[in-house]
């Protein structure tokens, strides 16, 4: 008998059952309540709200003294003050939290709020930009791939990329340097001297203060509100005992096993996230950039409204990561924070807790783009795969110092063998005595 060939059902259908067919256009409007939870939440979430934090200097392109109008403005080292080199007037830029209420309302955050400097970066923005000096009218080229400020070579006016750049990379705020260069160099020397015994000779010989550079690194500083749920098992030990003799002894324990659940509502104030892909690359096989995280925290509450004059004398980097790129990091960090908030309530489980299910719900975030000050010393150690780039970093506000020092492997091996020999001799002495 010939095999039966099924006939197609009447009417237009796609492969499989009729439920695979797309709905006819205009006949069935999309009902968010019928969609899966993650998609429904995304559709119903409010659109990102904009916070206008643009400084006056970003609008006219000129940083002027508020007393005499001169553009010869500099940062006074060791303080948050600006000083006019013409009339000697001193002042401090407005703190962004005070100016825009960024320290308030965290417990009521809903959706995503983005400050002016944290807007998405245009994909077609060029690195080489021409700027017309607001002081004398000359045109100056700034390579924004490496710097966010320059000086007019005619009138010495400070040029910031300001609002003239269309890629949204201008920060909302800057946290000025407090630690001077000579102080940073001394801290780095002290850090290296404590490790000189095993340090690579070339590293010690080539160290020079000229290679210590003050750099403003781009960060996103995030306020957030969320909740978290976790479920798992916890154990409380009730009895401990041993079985066997000599080398065959085995320790056992009895425990009560509990099913536990926890829920926590919490807020996060000023969570810093690297907004540069290069600085966020923590591949320890090629660099030691992770040392920058060890010099946290920064007193971001004291950050002032963006003013290019704070950047004179320092290098700077622009951000290349938007809110959408950094949102997964926010979720990870908030889940870690939630775990720490739950920890005090499970300390009674002396055998520990194993979380089997976790869920984080980020209800609202507020994003501000900020420059944070770091003194950096870099040293490239040749080796396979391009070698390793070592960094020593100093927090430009607190002076906290951490770094990576290349070592001579033969010295470490010799020290290990020496210590091993001494321990072996001590062990034999104790046995003999």
Buried (B, 14 or more C-beta within 10 A) or exposed (E): EEEEEEEEEEEEEEEEEEEEEEEEEEEEEEEEEEBEEEEBEEEEEEEBEEBEBBBEBBEEBBBBBEEEEBBBBBBEBEEBBBBBEBEEBEBBBBBBBEBBEBBEBBEEBEEBBBBBBBBEBEEEBEEEBEBBBBBEEBEBEBEBEEBBBBEBEEBEBBBBBBBBBEBBBBBBBBBBBBBBBEBBBBBBBEBBEEBEEBBBEEBBEEBEEEEBBBBBBBBBBBBBBBBBBBBBBBBEEEEEEEEEEEEEEEEEEEBEEBEBEBEBEBBBBBBBBBBBEEBBEBEEEEBBBBBBEEBEEBEBBBBBBBBBBBBBEBBBBBBBBBBEBBBEBBBEBBBEBBBEBBEEEBEEBEBEBEBEEBEBBBBBBBBBBBBBBBBBBBBEBEEEEEEBBBBBBBBBBBBBBBBBBBBBEEBEEEEEEEEEEEEEEEEEEEEEE
